[in-house]
Amino acid sequence: MQRLGCQFHWTNNNYESFEHYLQSLTRGKRKNINQERRRVKDANVQIEILDGHQANEQHWATFHRYYESTFMKLGGYATLSQSFFEEVGRTLPDNIMLVMAKHDNDYIASALSFRGKQTLYGRHWGCEKEINSLHFECCYYQGIDYCIKNGLQKFEPGAQGEHKITRGFLPTPTHSMHWIADPQFRQAINEFLTRETIGMKHYINQLQEHSPFKKLS
């Protein structure tokens, strides 16, 4: 049985720079992004972008502390250890995009994404100091800028988040396949999926109307 879902993905339309990307947005959305990025800059936050070659044990220890804190705040459980991330950084160094945010010479936030041949996949995020718009900067804008600079065609920052639309991530259909052994359970789920698919298509179509990009004349 196939299930239809929705995530929010960014697509690189041959942008030459982040500013070039902003020019494709409506005036209001472009202004909002510039304001958010300016808030981070005005707070004297410095951003570092590291790959697995550059990230050391201190970086991974800091990242993992924030990674755990995010699950603690949301009532979840952090299943991946610091040594796991260190091993991934060591064995797949060119696939790592680690964003580290520093304030007053101390790291305060980080976000981790993984680079494929054409796509950036994200992201684990955490922080210990709340600064206005820092989440958007680390999790979205730095990723978009990275894709543009490195010629990646797509940025998939993870599930959920209608707030991503105004920042250029459009609703994108996703698909998963499921097999249920019990016939009665399978029938019930199949009936649910039939109804859900209709609702999901309507949901995606509605969200498309809120695209932040300029209308093509």
C-alpha positions as CSV (number, residue, x, y, z in Angstrom):
1,M,0.0,0.0,0.0
2,Q,1.3,3.4,-0.9
3,R,1.0,6.4,1.4
4,L,1.2,10.0,0.2
5,G,2.9,12.5,2.4
6,C,4.3,16.0,2.2
7,Q,7.6,17.7,2.9
8,F,9.0,21.1,2.1
9,H,11.9,21.2,-0.3
10,W,14.0,24.0,-1.8
11,T,15.1,23.8,-5.5
12,N,18.1,25.5,-7.0
13,N,17.0,27.3,-10.1
14,N,20.6,28.1,-11.3
15,Y,21.0,30.8,-8.6
16,E,24.4,32.6,-8.8
17,S,24.3,33.8,-5.2
18,F,22.0,34.0,-2.2
19,E,21.1,37.6,-3.2
20,H,20.2,36.3,-6.7
21,Y,17.9,33.7,-5.0
22,L,16.2,36.5,-3.0
23,Q,15.4,38.4,-6.1
24,S,13.1,35.5,-7.2
25,L,10.9,36.1,-4.1
26,T,8.2,38.6,-3.6
27,R,9.2,41.9,-2.0
28,G,7.6,41.1,1.3
29,K,9.2,37.6,1.7
30,R,12.5,39.0,0.6
31,K,12.3,41.7,3.2
32,N,11.4,39.2,5.9
33,I,14.4,37.0,5.2
34,N,16.8,40.0,5.1
35,Q,15.4,41.1,8.5
36,E,15.9,37.7,10.0
37,R,19.4,37.4,8.8
38,R,20.2,41.0,9.9
39,R,19.0,40.2,13.5
40,V,21.6,37.4,13.7
41,K,24.3,39.6,12.3
42,D,23.4,42.5,14.6
43,A,23.6,40.0,17.6
44,N,27.3,39.5,16.7
45,V,26.9,35.9,15.9
46,Q,29.6,34.3,13.8
47,I,28.8,31.3,11.6
48,E,31.3,28.5,10.8
49,I,30.7,25.9,8.1
50,L,32.7,22.7,8.7
51,D,33.1,19.4,6.8
52,G,34.2,16.2,8.4
53,H,37.9,17.0,7.8
54,Q,37.6,20.3,9.7
55,A,35.3,19.2,12.6
56,N,37.3,18.0,15.6
57,E,36.3,16.3,18.8
58,Q,35.3,19.6,20.5
59,H,33.0,20.4,17.6
60,W,31.3,17.0,17.8
61,A,31.0,17.2,21.6
62,T,29.4,20.6,21.4
63,F,27.0,19.5,18.6
64,H,26.0,16.4,20.4
65,R,25.2,18.3,23.6
66,Y,22.9,20.5,21.6
67,Y,21.5,17.5,19.8
68,E,20.6,15.9,23.1
69,S,19.1,19.1,24.5
70,T,16.7,19.3,21.6
71,F,15.2,15.9,22.4
72,M,15.1,16.8,26.1
73,K,13.2,20.0,25.4
74,L,10.7,18.1,23.2
75,G,10.3,15.1,25.5
76,G,12.1,12.7,23.1
77,Y,15.1,10.4,23.4
78,A,18.5,11.1,21.7
79,T,19.4,7.7,20.2
80,L,22.7,8.6,18.5
81,S,25.9,8.9,20.5
82,Q,28.7,11.4,20.1
83,S,31.0,8.6,18.9
84,F,28.5,7.9,16.1
85,F,28.7,11.4,14.7
86,E,32.5,11.4,15.1
87,E,32.7,8.1,13.1
88,V,30.4,9.5,10.4
89,G,32.6,12.6,10.2
90,R,35.7,10.5,9.9
91,T,34.5,8.0,7.3
92,L,32.3,10.4,5.3
93,P,34.1,13.7,5.7
94,D,33.0,15.2,2.3
95,N,29.3,14.5,3.1
96,I,29.2,16.6,6.2
97,M,27.9,20.1,6.5
98,L,28.2,21.2,10.1
99,V,27.0,24.7,11.0
100,M,28.4,26.1,14.2
101,A,27.2,29.4,15.6
102,K,29.5,31.3,18.0
103,H,28.6,34.3,20.3
104,D,31.1,36.0,22.6
105,N,33.7,33.5,21.6
106,D,31.6,30.5,22.7
107,Y,29.5,28.1,20.6
108,I,25.8,28.5,21.2
109,A,24.1,26.5,18.5
110,S,24.7,24.0,15.7
111,A,23.0,22.2,12.9
112,L,24.1,19.1,10.9
113,S,23.2,18.2,7.4
114,F,24.4,15.6,5.0
115,R,25.5,16.2,1.4
116,G,24.6,13.8,-1.5
117,K,25.6,14.2,-5.1
118,Q,22.8,16.6,-5.9
119,T,21.0,17.1,-2.6
120,L,21.6,18.5,0.9
121,Y,19.7,16.5,3.6
122,G,19.0,18.0,6.9
123,R,19.0,18.4,9.8
124,H,19.8,17.9,13.5
125,W,19.6,21.2,15.4
126,G,20.2,22.4,18.9
127,C,21.1,25.5,20.9
128,E,21.8,26.6,24.4
129,K,21.2,30.3,23.8
130,E,18.1,31.7,22.2
131,I,18.8,34.5,19.6
132,N,16.1,35.8,17.4
133,S,16.0,34.1,14.0
134,L,19.2,32.0,14.7
135,H,17.3,28.8,14.0
136,F,16.3,30.0,10.6
137,E,19.8,31.1,9.8
138,C,21.5,27.8,10.8
139,C,18.8,25.4,9.6
140,Y,17.6,27.1,6.3
141,Y,19.6,30.1,5.1
142,Q,23.0,28.6,5.5
143,G,21.9,25.4,3.8
144,I,20.5,27.3,0.9
145,D,23.6,29.4,0.6
146,Y,25.7,26.1,0.7
147,C,23.7,24.6,-2.1
148,I,24.1,27.6,-4.3
149,K,27.9,27.8,-3.7
150,N,28.4,24.1,-4.2
151,G,26.0,23.5,-7.1
152,L,23.6,21.3,-5.3
153,Q,20.1,21.1,-6.8
154,K,17.9,20.5,-3.8
155,F,17.7,21.0,-0.1
156,E,15.5,18.7,1.9
157,P,15.5,20.0,5.5
158,G,13.3,17.4,7.1
159,A,9.6,16.7,7.8
160,Q,6.9,19.1,8.8
161,G,7.0,22.9,9.0
162,E,4.7,25.0,7.0
163,H,6.7,28.0,8.2
164,K,9.4,26.8,5.6
165,I,7.2,27.9,2.7
166,T,7.8,31.7,3.2
167,R,11.5,30.9,3.1
168,G,11.4,29.2,-0.2
169,F,10.7,25.5,0.6
170,L,7.7,24.4,-1.4
171,P,5.3,21.6,-0.5
172,T,6.5,18.4,-2.2
173,P,4.7,15.0,-2.4
174,T,6.5,12.1,-0.7
175,H,5.7,8.4,-1.0
176,S,6.2,5.4,1.3
177,M,5.2,1.8,0.8
178,H,3.7,-0.5,3.5
179,W,2.8,-4.2,3.8
180,I,0.5,-5.4,6.6
181,A,0.3,-9.2,7.2
182,D,-3.1,-9.3,9.0
183,P,-5.9,-9.1,6.3
184,Q,-8.4,-7.2,8.5
185,F,-5.8,-4.7,9.7
186,R,-4.6,-4.3,6.1
187,Q,-8.1,-3.6,4.9
188,A,-8.7,-1.0,7.6
189,I,-5.4,0.8,6.9
190,N,-6.1,0.7,3.1
191,E,-9.4,2.4,3.6
192,F,-7.8,5.1,5.8
193,L,-5.0,5.6,3.2
194,T,-7.7,6.1,0.5
195,R,-9.3,8.9,2.5
196,E,-6.0,10.4,3.6
197,T,-4.6,10.6,0.0
198,I,-7.6,12.7,-1.1
199,G,-7.0,15.0,1.9
200,M,-3.3,15.2,1.3
201,K,-3.6,16.1,-2.4
202,H,-6.0,18.9,-1.4
203,Y,-3.6,20.0,1.4
204,I,-0.6,20.2,-1.0
205,N,-2.6,22.1,-3.6
206,Q,-3.8,24.7,-1.0
207,L,-0.2,25.2,0.2
208,Q,1.0,25.8,-3.3
209,E,-1.1,28.9,-3.4
210,H,1.1,30.4,-0.7
211,S,4.4,30.2,-2.7
212,P,6.7,33.1,-1.9
213,F,8.1,33.3,-5.4
214,K,7.2,36.0,-7.9
215,K,4.4,35.1,-10.4
216,L,5.7,34.5,-13.9
217,S,4.1,36.9,-16.4
